[in-house]
């Protein structure tokens, strides 16, 4: 190989790298940037006061949420959200495993579960309010009462669909009940459980917002509704932005957890595909 | 024949157990206020709730409210599906667009649509458009994402074959892309139908445009527990009907597809 070809190879690799870096930035950031610019230009040239420019919104975001409001409104909301999600996951998986393991229990409860799943979750807010009054517990219960169903039903399906060869193998090795649960049933159901958890997360976020819009004097949902009623437009938009960020963070966190929990599963699928 | 005779006792048992479960639930519901575990002001007797339901079903005003809810549901779902199919097909077929829109989609999709309620109220007040904005936003993403996956899922060999046979763009769309993407699309539409119903009722509860959701909110603020529970049961039944109808449509429209055909053979 002559020095010339090496140089050409290096140069083209360098250019490839440069292009890859450019693509790495341009593709993810190009369109958002473009949209923000268009929004900014449109909002300065139009007189519609319901759509302030992005810079005004960012400014409002900094003033509204960074400071005491973060501790007073945002953290309690997120705390209730986390508590509700955790309770939904624990209840959903525990009850789902139990129901999934016993066929008679499943057949007994199936019509009921179908019905409860079909109830639009926000409708439960007034019911829970009536039963528990307007308290923090009520808001957590509201979140659980909506988010638990997808987790529960997916767990039931996952437990039920345990590979029969594996469960017969487990039988013939006479492993204990607990070992069976820990090493066979739950891992086999985990892809379905994670699907359920993902659906549950978005329901939980919706219920957190609405329960606060409905019955609260603090919290993220309350703040946004308050800004709207007082025509604090930029502040309202900053609240929508914050909720969007919470949603994105929740989805990203879930993605990381899912990859860890289901690493073996994705591995198997890739091997099967190859 | 043999299979049927084996199956019948099982499905009979299933139906029986299901009925027992349902009855048990209703009995427990009736007993809890009767025994005074929860005051009947907060958890009314199930018999009262059912009497109220029967009364509402005879009332024309009830059906009109149901009509409002289902109208905004249907319009919202139709607009969202149409927009998602067109945009999803375009974005899914062009790799450049798929990569360029990825971040925007991943940021916009997780925004809870209820966060847009204040904006919808500002823009449209308590009209149906306010509810539509939220319904469309939420159900659009369900369909859009599925369509993108579906369109991108076209088998490479089939695509190359279609190319070498010289199929036109239009033919490729209708014989190659559509059949591949249809199962995904139907899944998306089924999910979107459920989401659209949730948001149609939520919007009525929070915004106050007429419909079933508003009746729930009015019963709550009037302290009418019986009415509140009756309307909650109605929304549950409505959700059930929507689920069943769309599952049926999905099976019918995909009767040729492996996933449905495979089940029927068994």
Interface residues (C-beta under 8 A of the other chain):
Chain A: X23 X27 X28 X29 X30 X31 X32 X35 X50 X104 X107 X108 X109 X110 X111 X112 X114 X115 X116 X117 X118 X119 X120 X121 X122 X123 X124 X125 X126 X127 X129 X130 X131 X202 X205 X206 X209 X210 X213 X214 X221 X224 X225 X227 X228 X231 X233 X236 X237 X239 X240 X243 X244 X247 X248 X250 X251
Chain B: X13 X14 X17 X18 X19 X20 X21 X22 X24 X25 X38 X42 X43 X99 X100 X101 X102 X103 X104 X106 X107 X108 X109 X110 X111 X112 X113 X114 X115 X116 X117 X118 X119 X121 X122 X123 X197 X198 X201 X202 X205 X206 X213 X216 X217 X219 X220 X225 X228 X229 X231 X232 X235 X236 X237 X238 X239 X240 X242 X243
